[in-house]
Amino acid sequence: MGKQTNIRLDEDLKAAAEERAKRRGLSLQGYVADLIQADVNQARAAFMAGATSFLAAYTDVFDAEVGEDRYPGLPDTPAETAPRDAA
């Protein structure tokens, strides 16, 4: 179960939020939680896209600085992971 958080909304904003929540079949709490989760996920996705772009742009610099084989002894390709038994 999640932690409780209190927020203050003016009456008009609360009424509008309750109406939107109702149209989505959610409680006000569920609606607000969904909005926050969507915002967090969007920020995380934007960060990851930026990090991926940065790494792609500077791969040659990193390779020149630390070399391609930073971890000798590891296989060249990632290991296949076997599915876990559902026991």
VENNOR-V279985 format. One line per field, one symbol per residue. ss: DSSP state (H for helix, E for strand, C for the rest). burial: 1 if it has 9 or more other ideal C-beta (glycine too) atoms within 8 Angstrom, else 0. A space follows every 10 residues. Layout:
BEGIN
ss: ???
burial: ???
END
This chain:
BEGIN
ss: CCCCCCCCCC HHHHHHHHHH HHHCCCCHHH HHHHHHHHHH HHHHHHHHHH HHHHHHHCHH HHHHHHCCCC CCCCCCCCCC CCCCCCC
burial: 0000000000 0001001101 1000010101 1111000000 0000000000 0000100000 0110000000 0000000000 0000000
END
